[in-house]
Structures are given as C-alpha cells and as structure tokens.
Amino acid sequence: MGFFLKNENLITRFSFFLIFILGIYLCFIGGYGSDEDTLPMIYSFETKLYDGRFVSSRFTGNPVAEIGIGFLSVFFGSFVTNLFTYLFLVLGLVLFYLSFNNLKISKEVYLFLFLCLTNPILFFDNLEPVDYSWALFFFSLGTFFFNKKIFELAILFFAISIGVRINYVLFVAIIIFFFEFEEQISINRRLNIFLSTFVFGGMFYVPIWFENKFDLSWLTAARPMDQGFYGLIARFIYKTYISLGYLSSFLILFFIIKNLKNILIINNFKVLLLLAISNLLIFLWIPGEFSYLQLFLVIILFIIFNSKNKKIIYGLCLLNFISWFIFINPLTIKYKQPELCAPKNAISAKINIKVENGYLMKYLDSREHIRCWVQGNTARDKRILKGQPLKRD
C-alpha cells in the first residue's frame, strides 16, 4: 500500500497507457464493427462520391459523420476509421476536462481518462465506426474555445457537433446560455452566438430537408412504444442503470448522496447538471442505444473525479473492470425475434439474476455481427468482412 501511494501518479499513467494501447489494438482487430448504422453511413458517402446521389443513412442523416466515417472507410479501411473514433473519444475527454477545470491541465488528467476508459460503454462503444465520440469531440472543442472567449471558433466547432448528431443543438444551447465566466457576457451576445451556431449547424441538414419536401418528420425516429409508457420508463431505467454499471451504480448513488454539498460547488455545476438532465430527457424520449448517454456518463465521472476522493475513484475503476469480465444481468429479456441478425425488439422482461460474459468477451464475439449487414458476396462485401478500404478499383 505504501509503495502504491508513493508511486500513485506513475502507476496511474502506466494504467492509462495500458488501456489506451489495448484500445488501439482492439481498433486494429475490430473490423467495421457490429453497429447497424455503420454501413449505411459508409454507403451514404459512397453514393455521393461515385454516383452524385443524395442518400441519408438514417432518419436525420448526421451528415458530418457520414462524410468523415465514409471517407476514412473508403480510402483507409476499418483500422484508421476505428482509430479516429477512439482518438476523438480520448481527445474529447481531455477537452471536456479542460473546459470545466478552468482551462488548467494537471497530472491527474490521466486519472480522469483512466476512470472514463474503464467504463465499458464509453470504451467499447467507441472502438468502431460510430459517431458518438465524433460529436463529443467537436462539442468539447467548441466548449473549450467558448471558455477561452474565442467565440468564432466556438461557433464553428459547435456547428460541426450539431452536424454530427443533431441532438447536440440542445447541449450547445445550454453551454452558450448558461456557461459562467468571471466577467459575464451579455444575453444579447449569447443570443447572437447561438443563432449563428444554429444557422451554420442547420446548414448540414438542408439536403435532407429538401429531400423530404420541406417536411420535418425526419427530425425524430420511431419510439419503442410497443409496451406503452411504462415499458418506455422500464427501458430508460434499466439502460441507464446498466450504463453506469450494474455494481458501479450503487457506489455512484452512495457518493452523490454523501457528497452533495461538495458537488454543488463544482465550477459551472449548473451547466453540468443541465447537460446531464437534458441528455437523460433525450434518452427518456428514445431509450435506444446505451451510447445515447455518453455525455451523461462523462459528466457523472467528471463529478466523481472532481471529489478527489481516491478511494471512490479507484473503487469505481475496479468495479468497472470487473464488468469487463463478468456481467451480472438482473433481468432476462425476451425479444420478438431472438435470431442473431434480427432487429432486437424487447417484448418482455422478468427479474432473473444470472452471470454472463463481460463486455470484453461480448465485444470480441460481436465482431462477426458485421456479417448481418453484408448482403451478398461482392468484392465490396469481401473488403468489408476483412476491414479493408472500400475504394472501387
């Protein structure tokens, strides 16, 4: 114990670099991943590049991600695409840390990064070509420049974050209108910054607006309302609980209750609280992928990190690591179509605690899921399965 305390910073840095290098290795072997949205994003870029046609990958399209992920996949392959996604997560976390830590970097940033990367949702969901970390990176970069009062660059990167994921317009609005400075800026100035960001960010979605004949129904996806309102609430609670960690959730709840007074005095806590609540409300509206909660997770972990309570921080890291290898599932969920490649549509759940493989093994097993989205045996399909660049010969 004495050795650990004496060499704490060194051990923390070493642990961070180990998990960081592991992430790079998993990016290398991960291929094009298991997310059903990846190939539609790539296809959207390919049709623009080769045929000049406009095709949206999803309901909103998220055009910056379509262009970025599509470009990297076509010309460089899965490893480079995965690596960009992963590095955007790490850089986004550093920029978030700086933005809410008075723009000061310290040796303890490695502990914050280590804490975040042990969370399996933040780590494993950003090792393949998906857009969550892309939005977080540009949002954090915009917040960083907003904190430095370099508003022109803040507008630029806020707009790009909206172009990655349109729901970030709400998070951007919270930063612009509620972020506190030592010398406050006027509400008129904030309003001008938001309007500029809204217009530039919205320009990314003009093509899909035109494609839908000026209709706005594309702004939202179908909600999972099969089991009514109570089913929606159940999905929300269960997925939020799992995202925080099946064991970690209890430690986090205990920490928040015990340290509420200290939490309330964190720099720009009101902004962090509004961001967390808004992310939860969006997830309540559509409790879909776990990674919809990424900003919420980063905020919770930043608050815990800010406590400087090393016992809580290391305890949380340990519990997160346990979930990498052992997953204690409190529910048995029945799906409408249980087949591997069928869309997962939960129709019922009952309490039945069981031990399953952890997130690491689930990640490795899911590498074959890309076959579900490959329709034939073309040269392009073979490249996808091998993780190769998809550029046409």
N, C-alpha and C positions, 0 to 999 in steps of 0.2 A: 504493500500500500504506500509506504514511504517512497519507494522508487517511482511509482506512478505519479504521485503528487509532485515530486522533484522534476520529472520529465514530462509533465502533462501536455505542454504545448507541442513538444516533439512527437509524442505518441498520437495526439490529435491530428497533426499534419500527416503523419505516416498513415493513419487510418483513413483519412480523407483521400490521400493519393492512391491507396489500395482500392478503395471503392470506385474512385474515378477511373482508374485503369481497367477495372473489371467492366465498367460501363462501356468503355471503348471496345473491349474485346467482344462484349455482347452485341454491340453495334455491328461488328465485323461478321459475326456468325448469324445475325438475326434475320438476314434477308429483308424482304419487303413487308415483314411483319404479319399481324393477324387481324388488323383493323379493316373492316369492310369499306371504309371511306377512302383508304389509300389509293387503290387502283382507279376509282372514279376521279380522284384529283389528278392523277397522272394522265388519265385519258383526256380530261378536260384540257390540259396543256398540250397534249399531242394533237388534238383536233385543231386547236388554234395554230399550232406550229406548222402542221403538214397540210391541213385542208382549209384553213382560214375560217372554220365554222365556230360558232359560239355554243358550247355545251357546258352546263352547270353541273358540278359534281354532286351537289346536294341542294336542299331547299333554298338556302341563302347563297350558296356557291363559295363564299370565303375566298375571293379571287387571289389575294396575296399568297396564300398557302398553295393554291392550285398552281400558280406560276412558279413559286420557289421550289416546292417539293417536286413538281413536274419537271422543271428544268434540271435539277440535280439528278433525278432518276433517269431521265433520258440520256444525259451526257456523261454521268459519272457512276451511276449504279447505286445499289442499296446501301453500301457501307458509307459512302460520303453523305448520302441523304440522311441516314440514321445519325451519323456523327454531327451534322449540323443541328439536327433536332436536339440531340443530347447536349451539345455545347451551348445552344440557346437556353436550355434549362439552367445550366450552371452559371452562365453569364447573367441571365435574368435574375437569379437568386442573389448574385453579388450586387447588381444594380439596385435591387429591392432593398437589400441590407444598407447600402449607402444612402438611398433616398430617405429612409426612415431612421438613420443613425447619424443625422446632422452632417452627412457627406464625409464622415470620418471612417477610414479603414483601420482595422486593428488585427492583431494576431488571431483574435478569437473568431474572425470571419470563417476560418477553417472549421471551427466547431459548429457554426451555423450551417455551413454547407454539408458537413457530415450528418448533422441532425436531419436536414431535409432529404438527403440522398438515402438515408436508411428507411424513410417512408416508402413502402413498396409502390404506392400509387404514383407518387412523384417520380420515382426511379424507373420502374419497369415500363410505365406507360409513355415514357419519353425516350425510348430506345429504338423506336421505329418511326416510319414516315407519317406522323400525325401533326396537327397544327397547334396543340395546346401550348407547348413551350415557345413556339414562334410568337404567339400573341402575348405571352407573359414577358418575353424578352423585349419586344418593342414597347409594351406598356411600361415596363420598369425603366427602359431607356428614356421614354418621354417623361416619366415622373422624376428621374434624375435631373434632366435639364430644366424641368419646371421648378424643382427645388433650387437650382442654381440661377433661376430667373432668366434663363436663355429661352425665351418663350417661342422664338421662331423654330428652333429645333424641337422643342417640346410639342408644338403643333404638328410638325412633320411626323414624328415617331408615334404620337398618339393616333394620328390619322391612319398610319400603317397598321397599328394594332387593331383598329376597327376593321381595316381591310382584311385582316387575318381571321378574326372572329367578330361578328357584328355585335354580339352582346357586350363587348368591351366598351361600347359607347356609354353604357351606364357607369362603368368603373372610371372611365376618363372624366365624365361629368363630375363624379364625386371628388376626384383629385383637384380638378380645376376650381370648383366652387367652395371646397371645404379645407383644402390644404392650408396649414397655418405657417406664416413666416414671422420672423421677429419684427419686420416692418411690413405690415399688411398691404396688399394691393387692393384697389377699389373693385367694387362689384361690377362696374361698367367694364373695367379692363378684363376681368374674369369672363364676363359675358362675351366680349369680343373674341377672346381666346377660344372659348367653347364653340362659338358659331363658326369660326374659321376651321377648327378641328372637325366639326360636324359636316361641314360642306366638303372639305378635302377627303375625309374618310368615306363620306357617302358617294363620292365620285367613283369609287371602286365598284359600286353596286348598280351603276347606271345601266350597264348592258343587260343584267338580269331583270331589271325593272322594265326596260324596253321589251325584252323577250316575253314578259308576262303581260304585255299590252297595258302598262301603267297600273296594273293590279298590284296590291300589296300582300296578297295571301302567302307569298314566298317568304315573308319575314319570320314565319314560325313553322315549326314542324308539327306533325301529328303527335298528340299527347297520349301516353299509355293509360287510357281510361277504361280498360276492359273490366276492371273490378271496381269502378266508381271512385268517388272521392276518398273513401277510407283505404282503398287499395293504393291510391296515389300517395297518401300520407305514409302508409306502411313502407312503400318503396323508398320514399325520401328518408325516413328514419333509419331503415336498415342499411341503405347505401352510405349515408353519412357516417353512421357508426362504423361500418367496415372500412371506410376511407381513413378515418382517424386511427383505426387499428382495433382489433377485437379485444386486445388486452390494454393497449395504449389509451383507449377512450376513457377508461376508469381513472388512470393516472392523470390524464389531462383535466378531467372534470374535478378531481380532487385538488389539483394545483390551482385551477381557476377560482374555486370556492375559497381556498385558504389564502390566496394572494390577491384577492380582488382589489384591495386598496392600492397596492403597488402597481397593479395592472392599469388602473385608471389614470396614473400619472405618466405613463409612457408617452414619449414625444409623438404628437399627432395621433393619439389614441382614437379620437373621434373619427378620424378618417379611416383608420384601420377597422374600427367597428362597423362603419357604414359599408365599407367594401365587403367585409365578411357577411353582413346581413344581406346585402344585395346579391352576393353570389349564392347564398342559401335560398333566397327567394326565387332566383332564376332556376335553381335546381329543383325547388318545390314545384315550379311550373312544369318542368320537363325533367323528371328524375331518371335520366338516361345513363350515359357512361359515367363511371366513377371520376374520370378526369375533368368533368364539368366543374368539379370542386377544387381544382388545383390552386386557384388564388386563395380560396378559403383556407386550404391546408397550409400554404406558405405563411399566411397571416397568423394562424394559430401557433405554428412552430416558431415564428419570429417573436411572438409574445412570450412564449416559454423560454426561448433563448435570452430574451431581454431581462429575465428574472435573475440571471447569473447564478441560479441555483444548480450547481453542477450535479448534485445527486439526482434531481428530477431529470435534467438533460440526459445524463448518461443512462439513467434508468429507462427513459423513453427510447433511446437508441438501442438498448439491449432488447426491449420488448419488440421493437420494430424488426430487429434482426431475427428474433425467434419466428416471426411471421414469414420470413423468407423461406423457412424450412418446415414449419408446422402451421397449418391453418385450422383453427378450431371454429368450425362453422356451426352457429347456433340454430340454423334453420335448414330444413330440407325443402327445396323449392321444386315444384313441378312445372315443367314447361309444356306449352301447347304442342311444340314439335321438338322432341328431345334429340333429334339427329344432329350430328356434329355441324353440318353446314347449313342447317335451317336457322332462320332468324330466331333469337332467343326471346320468347314471349311468355313470361311467367303468368300462370293462371291460379296458382295457389301456393301456400307455404305453411309449414307447421313446425313447431319447436321440436328439434331433434338434434341435440348436440353430437357432433361427430368430428373426428380428426381427419384432415385431408392433407395432401401435399401442399407445401408452402408456395409462396409466389415465385420463387426461383424455378422450381420444377414446373410450375404451371406455365411460366414464360417459355421455358425450353420446349415443353410439349406443344405449345401453341404455334411454334414456328411452321408447323405443317398446315396451319389453317389457311395459309395463302392459297392453297390448292382449291379451297372452296370458291374463290373468286376468279380462278382461271378457267375459262370456258372450253378451251379446245387444246390443240396440240400444235399450234403455230410456232414459228420461230420466236415471236414476241412472248408467247406463253412460256417457252423453254427458258428464255432470258429471265423472266420474272421469277421462275422457280429457282434459278441459280443466283439471283440477286445481281444480275449483270446490267450494264447500261442498256437502255431500251431504244437507243437511236437507230433509225432504219438504215439498212445497208445501202 
